[in-house]
Amino acid sequence: MEFNTVVAFFDTSLDRTTRERPGLWRAPECVRDWRLKARVDGKWRTVYEERGNYLRRREVKFATVLADALQLEVLATNAEDGGGPARLFELRVYNEE
């Protein structure tokens, strides 16, 4: 597959009411640090990496990649210790011209 755009939808605890959240609150299960890897010619290579995310929707663009597999690797969540369960709702992959 050939692609250059990935859209990830992370869990930001939409089931909680806003009254339960203090200012600048970050959902603990939301992915904070993550990377995208593509398998090109049998080898995994990083095509994108982000630190400090707290947003639900992340759209990333990069140079076009021809790969036979894509992997999203979660490095940490927004939990206080950086651990805990991470939740990904959806991953979309596009080749935009």
C-alpha positions as a printed Julia matrix, in Angstrom:
97×3 Matrix{Float64}:
   0.0    0.0    0.0
   1.12   3.53  -0.71
   0.19   6.22   1.81
   1.19   9.65   3.12
  -1.55  10.56   5.6
  -2.76   8.85   8.76
  -5.63   9.95  10.99
  -5.77   8.47  14.49
  -8.71   8.81  16.89
  -7.74   8.33  20.54
 -10.02   7.97  23.58
 -10.41  11.26  25.48
 -13.09  10.05  27.91
 -16.11  11.57  26.21
 -18.26   9.52  28.6
 -17.31  11.87  31.48
 -19.13  15.16  31.98
 -17.15  18.38  31.77
 -18.06  19.25  35.38
 -15.93  16.32  36.52
 -12.81  17.66  34.81
 -10.53  20.31  36.33
  -8.92  22.91  34.07
  -6.2   21.59  31.74
  -7.27  18.01  32.52
  -5.99  15.28  30.19
  -7.74  11.94  29.78
  -5.46   9.31  31.35
  -6.27   6.7   28.67
  -5.49   9.11  25.81
  -2.26   8.28  24.01
   0.41  10.89  24.85
   3.56   9.59  23.14
   3.33   7.44  20.02
   4.97   6.56  16.74
   3.95   5.16  13.37
   6.1    2.52  11.76
   5.88   1.19   8.22
   7.34  -2.11   7.03
   9.29  -1.31   3.87
  11.21  -4.1    2.13
  10.87  -6.29   5.22
  12.25  -3.68   7.65
  10.33  -1.46  10.09
  11.03   2.24   9.83
   9.54   5.15  11.77
   7.54   7.52   9.55
   6.13   9.74  12.33
   6.62  10.25  16.06
   4.84  12.55  18.51
   5.36  13.44  22.17
   2.93  15.25  24.46
  -0.37  14.6   22.67
  -3.65  15.12  24.54
  -6.01  15.53  21.56
  -8.63  13.05  20.36
  -8.0   13.41  16.6
  -4.5   13.51  15.15
  -3.95  13.88  11.41
  -0.36  13.48  10.3
   1.19  13.88   6.87
   4.59  12.73   5.7
   6.45  11.76   2.53
   4.7    9.0    0.59
   5.62   5.51   1.78
   5.22   2.21  -0.07
   4.81  -0.44   2.63
   3.16  -3.8    3.24
   2.25  -3.1    6.9
   1.65  -0.2    9.29
   2.07  -0.25  13.06
   1.03   2.3   15.69
   3.25   1.96  18.74
   2.04   3.51  22.01
   4.94   4.74  24.13
   2.96   6.4   26.97
  -0.51   7.57  27.97
  -1.61  10.7   29.85
  -1.94   8.72  33.09
   0.18  10.22  35.89
   2.77   7.46  35.59
   2.56   7.34  31.77
   1.26   3.77  31.93
  -2.18   2.26  32.03
  -4.43   1.21  29.19
  -4.28   3.15  25.93
  -7.35   3.36  23.74
  -7.38   3.83  19.99
 -10.84   4.07  18.41
  -9.93   4.3   14.75
  -6.97   4.52  12.4
  -7.44   5.79   8.85
  -4.75   5.56   6.19
  -4.8    7.62   2.98
  -2.67   8.45   0.0
  -3.5   12.08  -0.71
  -2.19  13.76  -3.81
